[in-house]
């Protein structure tokens, strides 16, 4: 059995553990939602920060994967910020 609870007011989600799993509680903090913000934080260099805009402009299909707290959501936020208004977006989770 696997249960998930999302507390939207505090941005905390909790998972009910299976016998072999511990409890996982994560608090999401939005620090960057654009590539320029990632450069300002020192996470990306300016060359790597150009990727989201170039990839979106070229209409590339992009797969984002990684471990827990690897920056997947942050990268997706940066990619989404580069999408022009009126464009169609398809996501699979």
PALUMKE-997536 format. One line per field, with one value per residue: residue number from 1; residue in one letter; x, y, z of N, C-alpha, C, CB in turn. Coordinates in Angstrom, 1 decimal. Glycine has a CB too. Layout:
// residues N
num NUM ...
residu a ...
n.xx X ...
n.yy Y ...
n.zz Z ...
ca.xx X ...
ca.yy Y ...
ca.zz Z ...
c.xx X ...
c.yy Y ...
c.zz Z ...
cb.xx X ...
cb.yy Y ...
cb.zz Z ...
This chain:
// residues 93
num 1 2 3 4 5 6 7 8 9 10 11 12 13 14 15 16 17 18 19 20 21 22 23 24 25 26 27 28 29 30 31 32 33 34 35 36 37 38 39 40 41 42 43 44 45 46 47 48 49 50 51 52 53 54 55 56 57 58 59 60 61 62 63 64 65 66 67 68 69 70 71 72 73 74 75 76 77 78 79 80 81 82 83 84 85 86 87 88 89 90 91 92 93
residu x x x x x x x x x x x x x x x x x x x x x x x x x x x x x x x x x x x x x x x x x x x x x x x x x x x x x x x x x x x x x x x x x x x x x x x x x x x x x x x x x x x x x x x x x x x x x
n.xx 0.8 0.5 0.5 -0.1 0.3 -0.5 0.3 -0.7 -0.7 1.6 3.5 4.5 4.9 4.0 4.8 3.2 4.9 6.0 6.5 9.3 10.2 11.3 9.8 9.2 9.5 9.2 10.1 9.4 11.3 11.2 13.7 14.8 13.5 14.1 16.5 18.4 18.3 19.4 22.0 22.7 22.7 24.8 24.6 24.5 26.6 26.8 26.8 25.7 23.2 22.0 20.8 18.0 16.4 17.3 16.7 13.9 13.2 14.0 12.2 12.6 12.3 12.3 13.7 13.6 15.2 16.3 17.7 16.4 16.0 17.7 17.3 15.4 12.7 13.4 14.8 12.8 11.1 12.6 12.8 10.0 9.6 10.8 9.1 7.1 4.1 1.0 2.0 1.9 2.0 3.1 3.1 4.5 4.3
n.yy -1.2 2.2 5.5 8.9 12.2 15.6 18.7 21.6 24.3 24.6 23.5 20.9 17.5 14.2 10.7 7.7 5.1 2.0 -1.3 -1.7 0.8 4.1 7.1 9.8 13.1 16.1 19.4 22.0 24.5 27.4 28.7 29.4 30.1 30.6 30.4 32.5 33.1 30.8 31.1 33.4 32.3 30.7 28.1 27.3 27.9 30.7 29.6 27.0 27.8 28.9 26.8 26.0 28.0 27.8 25.0 25.0 26.8 25.4 23.5 21.0 17.6 16.8 15.0 14.8 13.6 12.0 11.6 11.9 15.3 16.3 18.4 18.3 19.5 22.2 22.6 22.0 24.1 26.2 25.5 25.7 28.4 29.4 28.9 30.1 32.1 30.6 28.2 24.7 22.3 19.1 16.8 14.0 12.0
n.zz 0.0 -0.8 0.0 -0.5 0.5 0.0 1.1 0.4 1.3 2.9 1.2 1.6 1.1 2.0 2.2 2.8 4.4 3.1 4.5 4.0 3.5 4.5 6.0 3.8 3.7 2.0 1.5 -0.7 -2.2 -3.9 -5.7 -8.1 -11.3 -13.8 -16.4 -16.2 -13.5 -12.5 -13.3 -11.9 -9.3 -9.5 -10.3 -13.0 -15.8 -18.1 -20.8 -20.6 -19.6 -21.8 -23.0 -22.4 -23.7 -26.4 -27.0 -26.7 -28.6 -30.9 -30.9 -29.7 -28.5 -25.1 -22.5 -19.0 -16.3 -13.2 -10.0 -6.6 -5.6 -7.6 -9.2 -11.2 -11.3 -11.1 -13.5 -15.3 -14.7 -15.7 -18.4 -19.0 -18.6 -20.9 -22.9 -25.5 -25.3 -26.1 -27.2 -27.5 -24.9 -23.8 -21.3 -19.5 -16.7
ca.xx 0.0 1.3 -0.4 0.6 -0.5 0.1 -0.2 -0.4 -0.4 3.0 4.3 5.1 4.2 4.4 4.4 3.1 5.9 5.8 7.4 10.7 10.6 11.1 8.9 9.8 8.9 10.0 9.6 9.9 11.6 11.4 14.8 15.1 12.5 14.6 18.0 19.2 18.3 20.4 23.3 22.9 22.9 26.1 24.3 24.8 27.4 26.0 26.7 24.7 21.9 21.4 20.2 16.5 15.8 17.6 16.0 12.5 13.1 14.2 11.1 13.2 11.7 13.3 13.4 14.3 15.2 17.3 17.4 15.7 16.6 18.7 17.1 14.5 11.7 14.0 15.1 11.5 10.6 13.4 12.3 8.7 9.8 11.3 8.1 6.3 2.7 0.3 2.6 1.3 3.0 2.7 4.0 4.2 5.0
ca.yy 0.0 3.4 6.6 10.2 13.4 16.9 19.9 22.7 25.6 24.6 22.9 19.7 16.2 13.0 9.4 6.6 4.1 0.6 -1.9 -1.6 2.2 5.1 8.2 10.8 14.4 17.1 20.8 22.6 26.0 28.0 29.6 29.8 29.6 30.9 30.1 33.6 32.9 29.7 31.7 34.3 31.5 29.9 26.7 27.1 28.9 31.3 28.8 26.0 28.5 29.2 25.6 26.0 28.8 27.2 23.8 25.3 27.5 24.4 22.5 19.7 16.8 16.8 14.1 15.2 12.5 12.1 11.2 12.9 16.6 16.5 19.6 18.1 20.5 23.5 22.6 22.1 25.5 27.0 25.2 26.3 29.9 29.8 28.5 31.3 32.0 30.0 27.0 23.5 21.5 17.8 16.3 12.7 11.8
ca.zz 0.0 -0.9 0.1 -0.7 1.1 -0.4 1.9 -0.5 2.0 3.4 0.2 2.1 0.8 2.8 1.7 3.8 4.1 3.0 5.5 3.7 3.2 5.6 5.6 3.0 3.7 1.2 1.4 -1.9 -2.0 -5.3 -5.7 -9.5 -12.2 -15.2 -16.6 -15.7 -12.1 -12.2 -13.5 -10.7 -8.2 -9.7 -10.6 -14.4 -16.5 -19.2 -22.0 -20.3 -19.4 -23.1 -23.5 -22.4 -24.8 -27.7 -27.1 -26.9 -30.0 -31.9 -30.7 -29.4 -27.5 -24.0 -21.4 -17.8 -15.3 -12.2 -8.6 -5.7 -5.4 -8.6 -9.9 -12.3 -11.3 -11.4 -14.9 -16.0 -14.6 -16.6 -19.7 -19.2 -18.7 -22.2 -23.9 -25.9 -25.1 -27.2 -27.6 -26.8 -24.1 -23.4 -20.2 -19.0 -15.4
c.xx 0.9 0.4 0.5 -0.3 0.3 -0.5 0.2 -0.1 1.0 4.0 5.1 4.2 4.8 4.0 4.3 4.1 5.4 6.7 8.9 11.2 10.4 10.2 9.7 9.0 9.7 9.3 10.2 10.1 11.9 12.5 15.1 14.0 12.9 16.1 18.8 19.3 19.3 21.8 23.7 23.3 24.2 25.8 24.7 25.8 26.5 25.8 25.6 23.3 21.2 20.6 18.7 15.9 16.1 16.8 14.5 12.3 13.2 13.1 11.6 12.3 12.7 12.8 14.2 14.1 16.4 16.8 16.7 16.6 17.8 18.5 16.1 13.4 12.2 14.3 13.8 10.9 11.3 13.0 10.9 8.7 10.2 10.2 7.2 4.8 2.0 0.8 1.9 2.4 2.4 3.7 3.5 4.9 4.8
c.yy 1.2 4.6 7.9 11.3 14.7 18.0 21.1 24.0 25.7 24.0 21.7 18.5 15.1 11.8 8.5 5.5 2.7 0.0 -1.7 -0.2 3.1 6.2 9.2 12.1 15.4 18.4 21.5 24.1 26.4 29.0 30.2 29.2 30.0 30.6 31.2 33.5 31.9 30.2 32.6 33.5 30.7 28.5 26.3 28.2 29.5 30.4 27.7 26.6 28.8 28.0 25.6 26.8 28.3 25.9 24.0 25.9 26.5 23.3 21.1 18.9 16.6 15.9 14.6 14.1 12.7 11.7 12.3 14.1 16.8 17.8 19.5 19.2 21.9 23.6 22.7 23.5 26.4 26.8 25.8 27.8 30.3 29.5 29.8 31.0 31.4 28.6 25.8 22.7 20.2 17.3 14.9 12.5 10.3
c.zz 0.0 -0.9 0.0 -0.2 0.6 0.4 1.2 0.2 2.5 2.4 0.7 1.6 1.6 2.1 2.8 3.5 4.0 4.1 5.3 3.4 4.4 5.1 4.9 3.1 3.0 1.3 0.2 -1.7 -3.5 -5.2 -7.1 -10.4 -13.7 -15.2 -16.1 -14.2 -11.7 -12.4 -12.3 -9.5 -8.3 -10.0 -12.1 -14.8 -17.6 -20.4 -21.7 -20.1 -20.7 -23.6 -23.5 -23.5 -26.2 -28.0 -27.4 -28.3 -31.1 -31.8 -30.5 -28.4 -26.4 -22.9 -20.2 -16.8 -14.4 -10.9 -7.8 -5.5 -6.4 -9.4 -11.1 -12.4 -11.6 -12.9 -15.7 -15.9 -15.5 -18.1 -20.0 -19.3 -20.2 -23.3 -24.2 -25.6 -26.3 -27.7 -26.8 -26.1 -23.7 -22.4 -19.8 -17.7 -15.0
cb.xx -1.0 2.2 -1.2 1.0 -0.5 -0.1 0.5 -1.5 -1.4 3.1 5.3 5.2 4.2 3.9 5.6 1.6 7.0 6.2 7.1 11.0 9.7 12.5 8.3 10.0 8.5 10.2 10.0 8.9 12.8 10.1 16.0 16.5 11.2 14.4 18.3 18.6 16.9 20.1 23.4 21.7 21.8 26.9 22.8 23.6 28.8 26.6 28.0 25.1 22.1 22.4 20.7 16.0 16.4 19.2 16.1 12.0 14.2 15.6 10.1 14.6 11.2 13.5 13.7 13.7 15.3 17.8 18.7 15.5 17.1 18.8 18.3 13.8 11.0 15.3 15.9 10.5 10.8 14.9 12.2 7.8 10.8 12.5 7.1 6.5 2.1 0.2 4.1 0.6 3.4 2.6 4.0 4.6 4.4
cb.yy 0.0 3.4 6.6 10.4 13.4 17.1 19.8 22.9 25.8 23.8 23.9 19.7 16.0 13.1 8.9 6.1 4.2 0.0 -3.3 -2.5 2.7 5.7 8.8 10.3 14.9 16.6 21.6 22.3 26.2 28.6 29.0 29.3 30.1 32.5 29.9 34.9 32.6 28.5 32.5 35.1 30.5 30.0 26.4 27.0 28.4 32.6 28.1 25.2 29.8 29.6 24.4 26.5 30.2 26.9 22.9 26.3 28.6 23.8 22.6 19.8 15.4 18.3 12.6 16.6 11.1 13.5 10.8 12.2 16.7 15.3 20.2 16.7 20.5 23.7 21.3 21.0 26.0 26.7 23.7 25.9 30.4 29.0 27.4 31.6 33.4 30.9 27.0 22.5 22.3 16.8 17.2 11.6 12.7
cb.zz 1.2 -2.2 1.4 -2.2 2.6 -1.9 3.4 -1.5 3.1 4.7 -0.4 3.6 -0.7 4.2 0.7 3.8 5.2 1.6 5.7 2.5 2.0 6.0 6.9 1.5 5.2 -0.2 2.7 -3.1 -1.0 -5.9 -5.1 -9.9 -11.9 -15.5 -18.1 -16.1 -11.5 -13.1 -14.8 -10.5 -7.9 -8.5 -10.5 -15.3 -17.0 -19.6 -22.3 -19.0 -18.5 -24.1 -22.7 -21.1 -24.7 -27.8 -25.8 -25.8 -30.1 -31.7 -31.9 -28.8 -28.0 -23.4 -21.7 -17.3 -16.0 -12.1 -7.9 -4.3 -4.0 -9.5 -10.4 -12.1 -9.9 -10.6 -15.3 -15.4 -13.1 -16.4 -19.9 -18.0 -17.7 -22.6 -23.4 -27.4 -24.7 -28.3 -27.4 -27.9 -22.8 -24.7 -19.0 -20.0 -14.3
